[in-house]
Amino acid sequence: MDIWILATKEHTPTYSGTRLTEEAKKQGITLSKVAPEELDLIVTKDGKRSIILAGKSTSLPDCVIPRIGAEATYFSLAVLRHLEMQGVVILNNARSIELARDKLATIQALKAHNLPIPKTMLAKLPLNLDIIREEFTFPIILKTVSGSKGKGVFLCETKVRLSDFMGLIEASKDAKLNLILQEFISSSKGRDIRILVIGGKPIGAILRKAKKGQFRANFSMGGDVEPYPLTPALEWIAIEAARVMGLDIAGVDLLFDGDTYAVTEVNASPGFEGFEKATNIDVAKIMIGLCRLRCPGAA
């Protein structure tokens, strides 16, 4: 069985890439890390030479696990669509990644299926502070539409700070940056829940807590993690969120909203270093197992 991990070139190996490589080796599976920029696509009538890797024709893999997430480009998504059309199993496919990388589209999709979400507004320049004041109370969260690992997320405590921040963006080369405003749920300040869903099944949950002075709880930003019990309510929300997004592998992030929860993001390429360390769940083994399950005819 041949698996590709599709990811941008890295100067240092990532935890997830290393773990997937280790697990594939244990199971006697050939796993290759392939960067989209190493590939060339050719569409022909007979389907020959459809993929060229590093200047040479190559056989197609049985399965591809994309690790591009919010960094997905048109080219990388085109690669995934092309491979899928050639019969390669893609976990996750281009459509689901494209949806997940857009935080507003994600919120819209979740709301359309009656899943709990924080109030969200698409920001535009110049800001209409009267509308924002009517719809939100401060503090308020400002996010880039695309981003991961807590990057591009800002807390604006007052309307003056929000206005100043947006003014700075308007005056900069990032004036076309797409942003959303999101309600700040105080009951979840500095903490959230991450649930991993693989193959439609929630495999576990962790509580992420921000380090002192931070409001973002991401492990990649120095936050602490610990195992968190999976209740039936959490399981249902996580399963539905992954299903709505069309994701085979998903990191579902939830905020505490009083006695219930709100889905704030759904990640198509969730990191799992903190998850494995907190729960002792072998995420890499489960992911490789899903590849085997979806490719029953592969040797």
C-alpha atoms as an extended CHARMM CRD file, in Angstrom:
* protein
*
       299  EXT
         1         1  MET       CA              0.0000000000        0.0000000000        0.0000000000  PROA      1               0.0000000000
         2         2  ASP       CA              1.2750000000        3.4640000000       -0.9430000000  PROA      2               0.0000000000
         3         3  ILE       CA              0.2790000000        6.6060000000        0.9570000000  PROA      3               0.0000000000
         4         4  TRP       CA              1.2160000000       10.1920000000        0.2050000000  PROA      4               0.0000000000
         5         5  ILE       CA              1.2670000000       12.9220000000        2.8250000000  PROA      5               0.0000000000
         6         6  LEU       CA              0.6140000000       16.0740000000        0.8060000000  PROA      6               0.0000000000
         7         7  ALA       CA              2.1810000000       19.0150000000        2.6270000000  PROA      7               0.0000000000
         8         8  THR       CA              4.2990000000       22.0650000000        1.9320000000  PROA      8               0.0000000000
         9         9  LYS       CA              8.0400000000       21.6260000000        2.2190000000  PROA      9               0.0000000000
        10        10  GLU       CA              9.3120000000       22.0800000000        5.7730000000  PROA      10              0.0000000000
        11        11  HSD       CA             12.7590000000       22.9990000000        7.0310000000  PROA      11              0.0000000000
        12        12  THR       CA             12.1250000000       20.9040000000       10.1430000000  PROA      12              0.0000000000
        13        13  PRO       CA              9.9320000000       17.7820000000       10.3270000000  PROA      13              0.0000000000
        14        14  THR       CA              6.4980000000       18.2590000000       11.8830000000  PROA      14              0.0000000000
        15        15  TYR       CA              5.3000000000       16.0990000000       14.7590000000  PROA      15              0.0000000000
        16        16  SER       CA              2.3350000000       14.7720000000       12.7770000000  PROA      16              0.0000000000
        17        17  GLY       CA              4.4490000000       13.9450000000        9.7250000000  PROA      17              0.0000000000
        18        18  THR       CA              7.0060000000       12.1150000000       11.8440000000  PROA      18              0.0000000000
        19        19  ARG       CA              4.3460000000       10.1280000000       13.6930000000  PROA      19              0.0000000000
        20        20  LEU       CA              2.5240000000        9.1200000000       10.5160000000  PROA      20              0.0000000000
        21        21  THR       CA              5.8130000000        7.9980000000        8.9810000000  PROA      21              0.0000000000
        22        22  GLU       CA              6.6310000000        5.9190000000       12.0770000000  PROA      22              0.0000000000
        23        23  GLU       CA              3.2240000000        4.2560000000       12.1050000000  PROA      23              0.0000000000
        24        24  ALA       CA              3.2510000000        3.4970000000        8.3840000000  PROA      24              0.0000000000
        25        25  LYS       CA              6.6590000000        1.8440000000        8.7550000000  PROA      25              0.0000000000
        26        26  LYS       CA              5.3390000000       -0.3250000000       11.6060000000  PROA      26              0.0000000000
        27        27  GLN       CA              2.5230000000       -1.5340000000        9.3670000000  PROA      27              0.0000000000
        28        28  GLY       CA              4.7450000000       -2.1690000000        6.3490000000  PROA      28              0.0000000000
        29        29  ILE       CA              3.2040000000        0.6700000000        4.3640000000  PROA      29              0.0000000000
        30        30  THR       CA              5.1340000000        2.8430000000        1.9300000000  PROA      30              0.0000000000
        31        31  LEU       CA              4.5830000000        6.4670000000        2.9420000000  PROA      31              0.0000000000
        32        32  SER       CA              6.0070000000        9.4080000000        1.0070000000  PROA      32              0.0000000000
        33        33  LYS       CA              5.9080000000       13.0950000000        1.8660000000  PROA      33              0.0000000000
        34        34  VAL       CA              5.0660000000       15.0250000000       -1.2870000000  PROA      34              0.0000000000
        35        35  ALA       CA              4.9230000000       18.8060000000       -1.6540000000  PROA      35              0.0000000000
        36        36  PRO       CA              2.3770000000       20.2210000000       -4.1400000000  PROA      36              0.0000000000
        37        37  GLU       CA              5.1140000000       22.2960000000       -5.7620000000  PROA      37              0.0000000000
        38        38  GLU       CA              6.9450000000       19.0700000000       -6.7030000000  PROA      38              0.0000000000
        39        39  LEU       CA              4.0340000000       17.9360000000       -8.8690000000  PROA      39              0.0000000000
        40        40  ASP       CA              2.8940000000       18.6920000000      -12.3980000000  PROA      40              0.0000000000
        41        41  LEU       CA             -0.5820000000       17.7840000000      -13.6420000000  PROA      41              0.0000000000
        42        42  ILE       CA             -1.3950000000       16.6860000000      -17.1650000000  PROA      42              0.0000000000
        43        43  VAL       CA             -4.9230000000       15.9880000000      -18.3900000000  PROA      43              0.0000000000
        44        44  THR       CA             -5.0530000000       13.7770000000      -21.5060000000  PROA      44              0.0000000000
        45        45  LYS       CA             -7.6760000000       11.7780000000      -23.3680000000  PROA      45              0.0000000000
        46        46  ASP       CA             -6.1000000000        8.4520000000      -22.4470000000  PROA      46              0.0000000000
        47        47  GLY       CA             -5.2070000000        9.4390000000      -18.8690000000  PROA      47              0.0000000000
        48        48  LYS       CA             -1.5350000000        8.5730000000      -19.2910000000  PROA      48              0.0000000000
        49        49  ARG       CA              1.1670000000       10.6190000000      -17.5390000000  PROA      49              0.0000000000
        50        50  SER       CA             -1.4480000000       12.3180000000      -15.3790000000  PROA      50              0.0000000000
        51        51  ILE       CA              1.0130000000       13.0930000000      -12.5750000000  PROA      51              0.0000000000
        52        52  ILE       CA              4.6830000000       14.0110000000      -12.7990000000  PROA      52              0.0000000000
        53        53  LEU       CA              6.6970000000       14.0830000000       -9.5680000000  PROA      53              0.0000000000
        54        54  ALA       CA             10.0010000000       15.9560000000       -9.5260000000  PROA      54              0.0000000000
        55        55  GLY       CA             10.1490000000       15.8450000000      -13.3180000000  PROA      55              0.0000000000
        56        56  LYS       CA              9.4610000000       12.1190000000      -13.6410000000  PROA      56              0.0000000000
        57        57  SER       CA              6.3350000000       10.0810000000      -14.3010000000  PROA      57              0.0000000000
        58        58  THR       CA              5.1360000000        8.3550000000      -11.1660000000  PROA      58              0.0000000000
        59        59  SER       CA              2.5450000000        5.7820000000      -10.2430000000  PROA      59              0.0000000000
        60        60  LEU       CA             -0.4590000000        6.9830000000       -8.2960000000  PROA      60              0.0000000000
        61        61  PRO       CA             -0.7170000000        6.3270000000       -4.5540000000  PROA      61              0.0000000000
        62        62  ASP       CA             -3.5740000000        4.3640000000       -3.0450000000  PROA      62              0.0000000000
        63        63  CYS       CA             -4.3860000000        7.0980000000       -0.5400000000  PROA      63              0.0000000000
        64        64  VAL       CA             -3.4600000000       10.7340000000        0.1380000000  PROA      64              0.0000000000
        65        65  ILE       CA             -3.6280000000       12.4560000000        3.5200000000  PROA      65              0.0000000000
        66        66  PRO       CA             -3.4680000000       16.2100000000        2.8780000000  PROA      66              0.0000000000
        67        67  ARG       CA             -1.7470000000       18.2340000000        5.6010000000  PROA      67              0.0000000000
        68        68  ILE       CA             -2.2890000000       21.6540000000        4.0480000000  PROA      68              0.0000000000
        69        69  GLY       CA             -5.3930000000       22.9630000000        5.8360000000  PROA      69              0.0000000000
        70        70  ALA       CA             -5.6130000000       26.7550000000        5.9740000000  PROA      70              0.0000000000
        71        71  GLU       CA             -2.5020000000       27.0050000000        3.7810000000  PROA      71              0.0000000000
        72        72  ALA       CA             -4.3000000000       25.3380000000        0.8690000000  PROA      72              0.0000000000
        73        73  THR       CA             -3.6380000000       27.0680000000       -2.4490000000  PROA      73              0.0000000000
        74        74  TYR       CA             -5.4900000000       26.7780000000       -5.7360000000  PROA      74              0.0000000000
        75        75  PHE       CA             -2.7140000000       24.5200000000       -7.0040000000  PROA      75              0.0000000000
        76        76  SER       CA             -2.7350000000       22.1550000000       -4.0230000000  PROA      76              0.0000000000
        77        77  LEU       CA             -6.5280000000       21.8410000000       -4.1990000000  PROA      77              0.0000000000
        78        78  ALA       CA             -6.2830000000       21.1880000000       -7.9470000000  PROA      78              0.0000000000
        79        79  VAL       CA             -3.7880000000       18.4030000000       -7.2190000000  PROA      79              0.0000000000
        80        80  LEU       CA             -6.2460000000       16.7890000000       -4.8080000000  PROA      80              0.0000000000
        81        81  ARG       CA             -9.1580000000       17.0640000000       -7.2550000000  PROA      81              0.0000000000
        82        82  HSD       CA             -7.0190000000       15.5630000000      -10.0110000000  PROA      82              0.0000000000
        83        83  LEU       CA             -5.9240000000       12.6290000000       -7.8620000000  PROA      83              0.0000000000
        84        84  GLU       CA             -9.4870000000       12.0030000000       -6.7070000000  PROA      84              0.0000000000
        85        85  MET       CA            -10.6720000000       11.8870000000      -10.3250000000  PROA      85              0.0000000000
        86        86  GLN       CA             -7.9930000000        9.2650000000      -10.9600000000  PROA      86              0.0000000000
        87        87  GLY       CA             -9.5330000000        7.0490000000       -8.2670000000  PROA      87              0.0000000000
        88        88  VAL       CA             -7.1340000000        7.8800000000       -5.4290000000  PROA      88              0.0000000000
        89        89  VAL       CA             -8.6940000000        7.9140000000       -1.9430000000  PROA      89              0.0000000000
        90        90  ILE       CA             -8.3070000000       11.4280000000       -0.4730000000  PROA      90              0.0000000000
        91        91  LEU       CA             -8.6470000000       12.0470000000        3.2790000000  PROA      91              0.0000000000
        92        92  ASN       CA             -9.8220000000       14.9300000000        3.2250000000  PROA      92              0.0000000000
        93        93  ASN       CA            -10.9810000000       15.9000000000       -0.2610000000  PROA      93              0.0000000000
        94        94  ALA       CA            -10.5010000000       19.3110000000       -1.8750000000  PROA      94              0.0000000000
        95        95  ARG       CA            -14.1050000000       20.4420000000       -1.3800000000  PROA      95              0.0000000000
        96        96  SER       CA            -14.0440000000       19.8520000000        2.3650000000  PROA      96              0.0000000000
        97        97  ILE       CA            -10.6290000000       21.5070000000        2.7970000000  PROA      97              0.0000000000
        98        98  GLU       CA            -11.7670000000       24.5490000000        0.8140000000  PROA      98              0.0000000000
        99        99  LEU       CA            -14.8250000000       24.8880000000        3.0410000000  PROA      99              0.0000000000
       100       100  ALA       CA            -12.8900000000       24.4070000000        6.2850000000  PROA      100             0.0000000000
       101       101  ARG       CA            -10.2150000000       26.9810000000        5.4170000000  PROA      101             0.0000000000
       102       102  ASP       CA            -12.9260000000       29.6660000000        5.1640000000  PROA      102             0.0000000000
       103       103  LYS       CA            -14.0630000000       30.4280000000        8.7090000000  PROA      103             0.0000000000
       104       104  LEU       CA            -17.1390000000       32.3610000000        7.6170000000  PROA      104             0.0000000000
       105       105  ALA       CA            -18.2460000000       29.6380000000        5.1910000000  PROA      105             0.0000000000
       106       106  THR       CA            -17.6940000000       27.1190000000        7.9960000000  PROA      106             0.0000000000
       107       107  ILE       CA            -19.9460000000       29.0650000000       10.3720000000  PROA      107             0.0000000000
       108       108  GLN       CA            -22.5810000000       29.4300000000        7.6370000000  PROA      108             0.0000000000
       109       109  ALA       CA            -22.5430000000       25.6860000000        6.9060000000  PROA      109             0.0000000000
       110       110  LEU       CA            -22.7990000000       24.7650000000       10.5830000000  PROA      110             0.0000000000
       111       111  LYS       CA            -25.6710000000       27.2180000000       11.1400000000  PROA      111             0.0000000000
       112       112  ALA       CA            -27.5270000000       25.8330000000        8.1010000000  PROA      112             0.0000000000
       113       113  HSD       CA            -27.5740000000       22.4710000000        9.9120000000  PROA      113             0.0000000000
       114       114  ASN       CA            -28.6430000000       23.9670000000       13.2510000000  PROA      114             0.0000000000
       115       115  LEU       CA            -25.3310000000       23.4260000000       15.0210000000  PROA      115             0.0000000000
       116       116  PRO       CA            -24.4730000000       25.8690000000       17.8300000000  PROA      116             0.0000000000
       117       117  ILE       CA            -22.1570000000       28.7120000000       16.7780000000  PROA      117             0.0000000000
       118       118  PRO       CA            -20.9910000000       32.0820000000       18.1270000000  PROA      118             0.0000000000
       119       119  LYS       CA            -22.5810000000       35.1500000000       16.5220000000  PROA      119             0.0000000000
       120       120  THR       CA            -20.3790000000       36.1010000000       13.5660000000  PROA      120             0.0000000000
       121       121  MET       CA            -20.2500000000       39.0670000000       11.1960000000  PROA      121             0.0000000000
       122       122  LEU       CA            -18.2280000000       39.6430000000        8.0420000000  PROA      122             0.0000000000
       123       123  ALA       CA            -16.1210000000       42.7580000000        8.5540000000  PROA      123             0.0000000000
       124       124  LYS       CA            -15.7660000000       45.4050000000        5.8770000000  PROA      124             0.0000000000
       125       125  LEU       CA            -13.9300000000       48.6800000000        5.5590000000  PROA      125             0.0000000000
       126       126  PRO       CA            -14.7650000000       51.2900000000        6.6000000000  PROA      126             0.0000000000
       127       127  LEU       CA            -16.2960000000       49.8450000000        9.7560000000  PROA      127             0.0000000000
       128       128  ASN       CA            -19.8790000000       50.6780000000       10.6150000000  PROA      128             0.0000000000
       129       129  LEU       CA            -19.4470000000       50.9340000000       14.3700000000  PROA      129             0.0000000000
       130       130  ASP       CA            -23.1570000000       51.6450000000       14.9030000000  PROA      130             0.0000000000
       131       131  ILE       CA            -24.1210000000       48.2260000000       13.5170000000  PROA      131             0.0000000000
       132       132  ILE       CA            -21.3460000000       46.5090000000       15.4580000000  PROA      132             0.0000000000
       133       133  ARG       CA            -22.4650000000       48.2210000000       18.6660000000  PROA      133             0.0000000000
       134       134  GLU       CA            -26.0390000000       47.0330000000       18.0510000000  PROA      134             0.0000000000
       135       135  GLU       CA            -25.0400000000       43.4220000000       17.3760000000  PROA      135             0.0000000000
       136       136  PHE       CA            -22.1610000000       42.8590000000       19.8060000000  PROA      136             0.0000000000
       137       137  THR       CA            -20.9100000000       43.7800000000       23.2430000000  PROA      137             0.0000000000
       138       138  PHE       CA            -17.2150000000       44.2920000000       23.8580000000  PROA      138             0.0000000000
       139       139  PRO       CA            -14.7590000000       42.6650000000       24.0690000000  PROA      139             0.0000000000
       140       140  ILE       CA            -15.0560000000       41.2030000000       20.5860000000  PROA      140             0.0000000000
       141       141  ILE       CA            -12.9960000000       38.6950000000       18.6040000000  PROA      141             0.0000000000
       142       142  LEU       CA            -11.4730000000       39.7050000000       15.2670000000  PROA      142             0.0000000000
       143       143  LYS       CA            -10.2690000000       36.8840000000       12.9920000000  PROA      143             0.0000000000
       144       144  THR       CA             -8.7770000000       36.4910000000        9.5680000000  PROA      144             0.0000000000
       145       145  VAL       CA            -11.0920000000       34.3580000000        7.4240000000  PROA      145             0.0000000000
       146       146  SER       CA             -8.2770000000       31.8860000000        6.8200000000  PROA      146             0.0000000000
       147       147  GLY       CA             -5.7600000000       30.8440000000        9.4650000000  PROA      147             0.0000000000
       148       148  SER       CA             -4.8250000000       28.1150000000       11.9240000000  PROA      148             0.0000000000
       149       149  LYS       CA             -2.8990000000       27.4300000000       15.1350000000  PROA      149             0.0000000000
       150       150  GLY       CA             -4.3470000000       30.5530000000       16.7410000000  PROA      150             0.0000000000
       151       151  LYS       CA             -2.7260000000       32.8750000000       14.2080000000  PROA      151             0.0000000000
       152       152  GLY       CA             -4.7930000000       35.7660000000       12.9030000000  PROA      152             0.0000000000
       153       153  VAL       CA             -7.0450000000       35.8890000000       15.9870000000  PROA      153             0.0000000000
       154       154  PHE       CA             -7.2420000000       39.1030000000       18.0160000000  PROA      154             0.0000000000
       155       155  LEU       CA             -9.1460000000       40.2890000000       21.0780000000  PROA      155             0.0000000000
       156       156  CYS       CA            -10.4680000000       43.8490000000       20.8680000000  PROA      156             0.0000000000
       157       157  GLU       CA            -11.5430000000       45.0380000000       24.3090000000  PROA      157             0.0000000000
       158       158  THR       CA            -13.1810000000       48.2940000000       23.1690000000  PROA      158             0.0000000000
       159       159  LYS       CA            -14.6720000000       49.8360000000       20.0380000000  PROA      159             0.0000000000
       160       160  VAL       CA            -11.7770000000       52.3090000000       19.9960000000  PROA      160             0.0000000000
       161       161  ARG       CA             -9.2560000000       49.4680000000       19.8690000000  PROA      161             0.0000000000
       162       162  LEU       CA            -11.2590000000       47.7340000000       17.1310000000  PROA      162             0.0000000000
       163       163  SER       CA            -11.4830000000       50.9480000000       15.1100000000  PROA      163             0.0000000000
       164       164  ASP       CA             -7.7630000000       51.6270000000       15.5270000000  PROA      164             0.0000000000
       165       165  PHE       CA             -6.9080000000       48.0710000000       14.5080000000  PROA      165             0.0000000000
       166       166  MET       CA             -9.0780000000       48.1950000000       11.4040000000  PROA      166             0.0000000000
       167       167  GLY       CA             -7.7020000000       51.6170000000       10.5220000000  PROA      167             0.0000000000
       168       168  LEU       CA             -4.1930000000       50.2050000000       10.6530000000  PROA      168             0.0000000000
       169       169  ILE       CA             -5.2180000000       47.3810000000        8.3240000000  PROA      169             0.0000000000
       170       170  GLU       CA             -6.9380000000       49.8220000000        5.9540000000  PROA      170             0.0000000000
       171       171  ALA       CA             -3.7730000000       51.9220000000        5.7410000000  PROA      171             0.0000000000
       172       172  SER       CA             -1.5230000000       48.9220000000        5.1690000000  PROA      172             0.0000000000
       173       173  LYS       CA             -0.9050000000       46.6440000000        2.2280000000  PROA      173             0.0000000000
       174       174  ASP       CA             -3.3560000000       44.1950000000        3.8650000000  PROA      174             0.0000000000
       175       175  ALA       CA             -6.3690000000       46.4190000000        3.1580000000  PROA      175             0.0000000000
       176       176  LYS       CA             -7.9820000000       43.5770000000        1.1580000000  PROA      176             0.0000000000
       177       177  LEU       CA             -7.5810000000       41.1220000000        4.0390000000  PROA      177             0.0000000000
       178       178  ASN       CA            -10.8480000000       39.3030000000        4.7360000000  PROA      178             0.0000000000
       179       179  LEU       CA            -11.8860000000       39.4470000000        8.3910000000  PROA      179             0.0000000000
       180       180  ILE       CA            -14.7750000000       38.3580000000       10.5780000000  PROA      180             0.0000000000
       181       181  LEU       CA            -16.0530000000       39.6650000000       13.8910000000  PROA      181             0.0000000000
       182       182  GLN       CA            -17.1750000000       37.1050000000       16.4490000000  PROA      182             0.0000000000
       183       183  GLU       CA            -18.8000000000       37.3980000000       19.8310000000  PROA      183             0.0000000000
       184       184  PHE       CA            -16.5080000000       36.8790000000       22.8000000000  PROA      184             0.0000000000
       185       185  ILE       CA            -18.0040000000       34.1690000000       25.0110000000  PROA      185             0.0000000000
       186       186  SER       CA            -16.7260000000       35.0910000000       28.4600000000  PROA      186             0.0000000000
       187       187  SER       CA            -17.5650000000       31.7110000000       30.0140000000  PROA      187             0.0000000000
       188       188  SER       CA            -14.9390000000       30.1750000000       27.7200000000  PROA      188             0.0000000000
       189       189  LYS       CA            -12.2200000000       32.7910000000       28.2470000000  PROA      189             0.0000000000
       190       190  GLY       CA             -8.8060000000       31.1810000000       27.8650000000  PROA      190             0.0000000000
       191       191  ARG       CA            -10.1300000000       27.6550000000       27.3500000000  PROA      191             0.0000000000
       192       192  ASP       CA            -11.7830000000       25.5010000000       24.7230000000  PROA      192             0.0000000000
       193       193  ILE       CA            -12.3510000000       21.8660000000       23.7760000000  PROA      193             0.0000000000
       194       194  ARG       CA            -10.7220000000       20.1140000000       20.8180000000  PROA      194             0.0000000000
       195       195  ILE       CA            -12.3500000000       16.8750000000       19.6300000000  PROA      195             0.0000000000
       196       196  LEU       CA            -10.7150000000       14.7280000000       16.9690000000  PROA      196             0.0000000000
       197       197  VAL       CA            -13.1050000000       12.9770000000       14.6030000000  PROA      197             0.0000000000
       198       198  ILE       CA            -11.6060000000       10.3000000000       12.3320000000  PROA      198             0.0000000000
       199       199  GLY       CA            -13.7500000000        8.3030000000        9.9420000000  PROA      199             0.0000000000
       200       200  GLY       CA            -16.9240000000        9.7510000000       11.4470000000  PROA      200             0.0000000000
       201       201  LYS       CA            -16.0070000000        8.6890000000       14.9960000000  PROA      201             0.0000000000
       202       202  PRO       CA            -14.8930000000       10.9970000000       17.8210000000  PROA      202             0.0000000000
       203       203  ILE       CA            -11.7400000000        9.3540000000       19.1870000000  PROA      203             0.0000000000
       204       204  GLY       CA            -11.2980000000       11.6410000000       22.1890000000  PROA      204             0.0000000000
       205       205  ALA       CA            -11.2980000000       15.1900000000       23.5130000000  PROA      205             0.0000000000
       206       206  ILE       CA             -8.8770000000       17.5370000000       25.2210000000  PROA      206             0.0000000000
       207       207  LEU       CA             -9.3170000000       20.7050000000       27.2170000000  PROA      207             0.0000000000
       208       208  ARG       CA             -6.9750000000       23.4530000000       26.0250000000  PROA      208             0.0000000000
       209       209  LYS       CA             -6.0810000000       26.2460000000       28.4290000000  PROA      209             0.0000000000
       210       210  ALA       CA             -4.2860000000       29.4400000000       27.4820000000  PROA      210             0.0000000000
       211       211  LYS       CA             -1.0060000000       30.3380000000       29.1130000000  PROA      211             0.0000000000
       212       212  LYS       CA             -0.9950000000       33.3320000000       31.4550000000  PROA      212             0.0000000000
       213       213  GLY       CA             -1.7070000000       36.5970000000       29.6780000000  PROA      213             0.0000000000
       214       214  GLN       CA             -3.1310000000       34.8890000000       26.5840000000  PROA      214             0.0000000000
       215       215  PHE       CA             -6.7530000000       34.3280000000       25.5540000000  PROA      215             0.0000000000
       216       216  ARG       CA             -5.9700000000       31.7860000000       22.7990000000  PROA      216             0.0000000000
       217       217  ALA       CA             -5.7720000000       28.2400000000       24.1240000000  PROA      217             0.0000000000
       218       218  ASN       CA             -3.9400000000       26.5870000000       21.2150000000  PROA      218             0.0000000000
       219       219  PHE       CA             -1.2530000000       24.0510000000       22.1770000000  PROA      219             0.0000000000
       220       220  SER       CA              0.9140000000       25.4650000000       19.3730000000  PROA      220             0.0000000000
       221       221  MET       CA              0.8950000000       28.8230000000       21.1840000000  PROA      221             0.0000000000
       222       222  GLY       CA              2.0370000000       27.3770000000       24.4870000000  PROA      222             0.0000000000
       223       223  GLY       CA             -1.3420000000       26.4500000000       25.9500000000  PROA      223             0.0000000000
       224       224  ASP       CA             -1.7740000000       23.5560000000       28.3750000000  PROA      224             0.0000000000
       225       225  VAL       CA             -3.7780000000       20.4670000000       27.4450000000  PROA      225             0.0000000000
       226       226  GLU       CA             -5.4650000000       17.7280000000       29.4400000000  PROA      226             0.0000000000
       227       227  PRO       CA             -7.9260000000       14.9360000000       28.6180000000  PROA      227             0.0000000000
       228       228  TYR       CA            -11.5930000000       15.9100000000       28.6660000000  PROA      228             0.0000000000
       229       229  PRO       CA            -14.5780000000       13.5560000000       28.9810000000  PROA      229             0.0000000000
       230       230  LEU       CA            -16.5880000000       12.9650000000       25.8200000000  PROA      230             0.0000000000
       231       231  THR       CA            -20.2470000000       13.3790000000       26.7300000000  PROA      231             0.0000000000
       232       232  PRO       CA            -23.0540000000       12.2700000000       24.3860000000  PROA      232             0.0000000000
       233       233  ALA       CA            -23.7670000000       15.9420000000       23.6320000000  PROA      233             0.0000000000
       234       234  LEU       CA            -20.1530000000       16.6230000000       22.6720000000  PROA      234             0.0000000000
       235       235  GLU       CA            -19.9780000000       13.4550000000       20.5800000000  PROA      235             0.0000000000
       236       236  TRP       CA            -23.1100000000       14.4050000000       18.6530000000  PROA      236             0.0000000000
       237       237  ILE       CA            -21.9090000000       17.9470000000       17.9360000000  PROA      237             0.0000000000
       238       238  ALA       CA            -18.4810000000       16.7270000000       16.8010000000  PROA      238             0.0000000000
       239       239  ILE       CA            -19.8900000000       13.9990000000       14.5370000000  PROA      239             0.0000000000
       240       240  GLU       CA            -22.3720000000       16.3950000000       12.9540000000  PROA      240             0.0000000000
       241       241  ALA       CA            -19.7840000000       19.1530000000       12.4800000000  PROA      241             0.0000000000
       242       242  ALA       CA            -17.4000000000       16.7840000000       10.6760000000  PROA      242             0.0000000000
       243       243  ARG       CA            -20.2650000000       15.3860000000        8.5820000000  PROA      243             0.0000000000
       244       244  VAL       CA            -21.5520000000       18.8120000000        7.5680000000  PROA      244             0.0000000000
       245       245  MET       CA            -18.0390000000       19.8310000000        6.5370000000  PROA      245             0.0000000000
       246       246  GLY       CA            -17.5010000000       16.5820000000        4.6240000000  PROA      246             0.0000000000
       247       247  LEU       CA            -14.3100000000       15.8520000000        6.5740000000  PROA      247             0.0000000000
       248       248  ASP       CA            -12.9330000000       12.3490000000        7.1390000000  PROA      248             0.0000000000
       249       249  ILE       CA            -10.3600000000       13.7830000000        9.5650000000  PROA      249             0.0000000000
       250       250  ALA       CA            -11.4240000000       16.8100000000       11.5960000000  PROA      250             0.0000000000
       251       251  GLY       CA            -10.4300000000       18.8180000000       14.6170000000  PROA      251             0.0000000000
       252       252  VAL       CA            -13.6390000000       20.3030000000       16.0250000000  PROA      252             0.0000000000
       253       253  ASP       CA            -13.0920000000       23.2610000000       18.3520000000  PROA      253             0.0000000000
       254       254  LEU       CA            -15.8260000000       24.1740000000       20.8250000000  PROA      254             0.0000000000
       255       255  LEU       CA            -16.2800000000       27.0140000000       23.2890000000  PROA      255             0.0000000000
       256       256  PHE       CA            -18.0840000000       26.7160000000       26.6040000000  PROA      256             0.0000000000
       257       257  ASP       CA            -21.2960000000       28.7200000000       26.1900000000  PROA      257             0.0000000000
       258       258  GLY       CA            -23.0590000000       28.6710000000       29.5330000000  PROA      258             0.0000000000
       259       259  ASP       CA            -24.5480000000       25.1950000000       29.9630000000  PROA      259             0.0000000000
       260       260  THR       CA            -23.9210000000       24.2860000000       26.3320000000  PROA      260             0.0000000000
       261       261  TYR       CA            -21.2490000000       24.6950000000       23.6460000000  PROA      261             0.0000000000
       262       262  ALA       CA            -20.5530000000       26.6450000000       20.4600000000  PROA      262             0.0000000000
       263       263  VAL       CA            -18.5100000000       25.3460000000       17.5260000000  PROA      263             0.0000000000
       264       264  THR       CA            -15.9840000000       28.0200000000       16.6790000000  PROA      264             0.0000000000
       265       265  GLU       CA            -13.8540000000       26.2600000000       14.0220000000  PROA      265             0.0000000000
       266       266  VAL       CA            -13.4500000000       22.9310000000       12.2490000000  PROA      266             0.0000000000
       267       267  ASN       CA             -9.8720000000       22.1500000000       11.2310000000  PROA      267             0.0000000000
       268       268  ALA       CA             -9.1720000000       19.9930000000        8.1680000000  PROA      268             0.0000000000
       269       269  SER       CA             -5.5280000000       19.3030000000        9.1010000000  PROA      269             0.0000000000
       270       270  PRO       CA             -5.5630000000       19.1670000000       12.8930000000  PROA      270             0.0000000000
       271       271  GLY       CA             -2.2460000000       18.9090000000       14.6700000000  PROA      271             0.0000000000
       272       272  PHE       CA             -2.2360000000       16.1280000000       17.2240000000  PROA      272             0.0000000000
       273       273  GLU       CA              0.9360000000       16.4550000000       19.2830000000  PROA      273             0.0000000000
       274       274  GLY       CA             -0.8720000000       17.9050000000       22.2890000000  PROA      274             0.0000000000
       275       275  PHE       CA             -3.7540000000       15.4760000000       21.8040000000  PROA      275             0.0000000000
       276       276  GLU       CA             -1.5370000000       12.3780000000       21.8450000000  PROA      276             0.0000000000
       277       277  LYS       CA              0.4740000000       13.6100000000       24.8250000000  PROA      277             0.0000000000
       278       278  ALA       CA             -2.6440000000       14.4380000000       26.8430000000  PROA      278             0.0000000000
       279       279  THR       CA             -4.6980000000       11.3440000000       26.0500000000  PROA      279             0.0000000000
       280       280  ASN       CA             -2.1720000000        8.6240000000       25.1150000000  PROA      280             0.0000000000
       281       281  ILE       CA             -4.4360000000        7.8900000000       22.1370000000  PROA      281             0.0000000000
       282       282  ASP       CA             -2.4340000000        6.7670000000       19.0900000000  PROA      282             0.0000000000
       283       283  VAL       CA             -3.8460000000        9.2030000000       16.5400000000  PROA      283             0.0000000000
       284       284  ALA       CA             -1.3420000000        8.2670000000       13.8310000000  PROA      284             0.0000000000
       285       285  LYS       CA             -2.3210000000        4.5920000000       14.0800000000  PROA      285             0.0000000000
       286       286  ILE       CA             -6.0090000000        5.4590000000       13.7490000000  PROA      286             0.0000000000
       287       287  MET       CA             -5.3450000000        7.6740000000       10.7150000000  PROA      287             0.0000000000
       288       288  ILE       CA             -3.3010000000        4.9880000000        8.9580000000  PROA      288             0.0000000000
       289       289  GLY       CA             -6.0310000000        2.4990000000        9.8900000000  PROA      289             0.0000000000
       290       290  LEU       CA             -8.5910000000        4.6890000000        8.1390000000  PROA      290             0.0000000000
       291       291  CYS       CA             -6.4380000000        4.6250000000        4.9970000000  PROA      291             0.0000000000
       292       292  ARG       CA             -6.4290000000        0.8170000000        5.1330000000  PROA      292             0.0000000000
       293       293  LEU       CA            -10.1880000000        0.7270000000        5.6480000000  PROA      293             0.0000000000
       294       294  ARG       CA            -10.8590000000        3.0030000000        2.6700000000  PROA      294             0.0000000000
       295       295  CYS       CA             -8.4260000000        1.1000000000        0.4120000000  PROA      295             0.0000000000
       296       296  PRO       CA             -9.3950000000       -2.5600000000        0.9860000000  PROA      296             0.0000000000
       297       297  GLY       CA             -7.8840000000       -3.7020000000       -2.3160000000  PROA      297             0.0000000000
       298       298  ALA       CA             -4.4440000000       -2.2010000000       -1.6670000000  PROA      298             0.0000000000
       299       299  ALA       CA             -1.6750000000       -4.6230000000       -0.7410000000  PROA      299             0.0000000000
